[in-house]
Amino acid sequence: MPALEARNLTKHYGSRAAVQDVSFRVEAGQTLVLLGPSGCGKTTLLRMLNRLVEPDTGVVLVNGHDARSQPPELLRRGMGYVIQQVGLLPHYTVAENVAVVPQLLGHAPAAVAARTEELLRRLHLPPEQFAHQYPNQLSGGQQQRVGLARALAADPPIILLDEPFGALDPITRASIRREFRELPELRRKTMVLVTHDVTEAFELADQILLLDAGRVQQLGPPRELLLRPANNFVRRFFGADQLALQLRVLRLADILCELPDNEYFQPSSISYSVNNPLPSTASIHDTLEKLSHIPAPASGEPTVWVQVSKSTARPLTYPTLMTAFGRAIRRLREGP
Ligand SMILES: Nc1ncnc2c1ncn2[C@@H]1O[C@H](COP(=O)(O)OP(=O)(O)OP(=O)(O)O)[C@@H](O)[C@H]1O
């Protein structure tokens, strides 16, 4: 049973449809990204999931139960909500902001304090330094992390995020996104995240729902939207970013069969440790980044090692990697 399901959701404002007949399922622990141009209905759709907006027609199911079967306040206790404006309470300290929901839920004060401290530490906000500060003493990125800590405080199984990194500059944004991806706390959460940033969507999504004018244009794993666009809107939407996105969705495992066999027999040009090979699940993007950081060995091209099977690693050079990548893209585009 999916953790979260939307069935035929529709919402009008006046005579205009903001969301039209949208359905999706999110399995427990998975992340669905709602993506699309400004005004396409992403926020309206997200807010229908926690009943901040009530749909005209359609139904939201949480663990198989109709979201309308419980009062909205109760529903929202099981769903963290993170928004771009962060919405921290200005007269509360960082620790007090994080503790708001568990306190409302009547958790024991000692447990709330321990949880707050743990979360601040995990989100790189050492409590000694930050617990007693006020929101206006923090940078935008720090405030965003407090907002995330607050949404996680009561450990809700589902988290809804509306442009959670939207207010940050691109560099802070990329680094917070990396932290976010690696947070053990979030690995088991079911998440729905709104963004209009294509790279962000590809980094974070298990599934992407691409919307235009309130309607689903395509729903599927990122690589499917990229390699098998359902229509011209989808194709155009990723147009300018095609190559960068392909480098992110293709993994070493996808290109291993495109490598020339003689690569097996060049164990001399080791530079990225053979004892510490890259996993074949690494993206081509991350592999290229690794290659660009290692010094070229005296005798030739820089080489990384890729784990092919449990006992075999093989070296990979920049040109072979790019050739194999090109072949793999063609093969995947042309289909089976
Ligand atoms: N409360 C409201 N009253 C009237 N119209 C609204 C309301 N909320 C949203 N809309 C309209 O519904 C449409 C979808 O808005 P929504 O905020 O869901 O889009 P969005 O994709 O999240 O946009 P953005 O990326 O710019 O935040 C827009 O045309 C918007 O003007």
Ligand as a Chemical Component Dictionary entry (heavy atoms), coordinates in Angstrom:
data_LIG
# 
_chem_comp.id                   LIG 
_chem_comp.type                 NON-POLYMER 
_chem_comp.pdbx_formal_charge   0 
_chem_comp.three_letter_code    LIG 
# 
loop_
_chem_comp_atom.comp_id 
_chem_comp_atom.atom_id 
_chem_comp_atom.alt_atom_id 
_chem_comp_atom.type_symbol 
_chem_comp_atom.charge 
_chem_comp_atom.model_Cartn_x 
_chem_comp_atom.model_Cartn_y 
_chem_comp_atom.model_Cartn_z 
_chem_comp_atom.pdbx_ordinal 
LIG N1  N1  N 0 -5.705 31.371 -3.164  1  
LIG C1  C1  C 0 -5.763 31.522 -4.491  2  
LIG N2  N2  N 0 -6.722 32.260 -5.084  3  
LIG C2  C2  C 0 -6.804 32.398 -6.408  4  
LIG N3  N3  N 0 -5.937 31.826 -7.273  5  
LIG C3  C3  C 0 -4.950 31.081 -6.764  6  
LIG C4  C4  C 0 -4.812 30.889 -5.344  7  
LIG N4  N4  N 0 -3.739 30.077 -5.140  8  
LIG C5  C5  C 0 -3.241 29.799 -6.353  9  
LIG N5  N5  N 0 -3.953 30.378 -7.328  10 
LIG C6  C6  C 0 -3.724 30.268 -8.792  11 
LIG O1  O1  O 0 -3.610 28.891 -9.113  12 
LIG C7  C7  C 0 -2.579 28.656 -10.054 13 
LIG C8  C8  C 0 -1.571 27.677 -9.475  14 
LIG O2  O2  O 0 -0.865 28.309 -8.389  15 
LIG P1  P1  P 0 0.257  27.570 -7.541  16 
LIG O3  O3  O 0 0.702  28.495 -6.489  17 
LIG O4  O4  O 0 -0.267 26.245 -7.144  18 
LIG O5  O5  O 0 1.377  27.374 -8.656  19 
LIG P2  P2  P 0 2.918  27.004 -8.465  20 
LIG O6  O6  O 0 3.226  26.023 -9.557  21 
LIG O7  O7  O 0 3.167  26.556 -7.079  22 
LIG O8  O8  O 0 3.617  28.388 -8.770  23 
LIG P3  P3  P 0 5.033  29.007 -8.246  24 
LIG O9  O9  O 0 6.104  28.066 -8.743  25 
LIG O10 O10 O 0 5.082  30.326 -8.930  26 
LIG O11 O11 O 0 4.949  29.074 -6.769  27 
LIG C9  C9  C 0 -1.999 30.016 -10.390 28 
LIG O12 O12 O 0 -2.599 30.475 -11.563 29 
LIG C10 C10 C 0 -2.394 30.886 -9.198  30 
LIG O13 O13 O 0 -2.529 32.210 -9.584  31 
# 
loop_
_chem_comp_bond.comp_id 
_chem_comp_bond.atom_id_1 
_chem_comp_bond.atom_id_2 
_chem_comp_bond.value_order 
_chem_comp_bond.pdbx_ordinal 
LIG N1  C1  SING 1  
LIG C1  N2  SING 2  
LIG C1  C4  DOUB 3  
LIG N2  C2  DOUB 4  
LIG C2  N3  SING 5  
LIG N3  C3  DOUB 6  
LIG C3  C4  SING 7  
LIG C3  N5  SING 8  
LIG C4  N4  SING 9  
LIG N4  C5  DOUB 10 
LIG C5  N5  SING 11 
LIG N5  C6  SING 12 
LIG C6  O1  SING 13 
LIG C6  C10 SING 14 
LIG O1  C7  SING 15 
LIG C7  C8  SING 16 
LIG C7  C9  SING 17 
LIG C8  O2  SING 18 
LIG O2  P1  SING 19 
LIG P1  O3  DOUB 20 
LIG P1  O4  SING 21 
LIG P1  O5  SING 22 
LIG O5  P2  SING 23 
LIG P2  O6  DOUB 24 
LIG P2  O7  SING 25 
LIG P2  O8  SING 26 
LIG O8  P3  SING 27 
LIG P3  O9  DOUB 28 
LIG P3  O10 SING 29 
LIG P3  O11 SING 30 
LIG C9  O12 SING 31 
LIG C9  C10 SING 32 
LIG C10 O13 SING 33 
# 
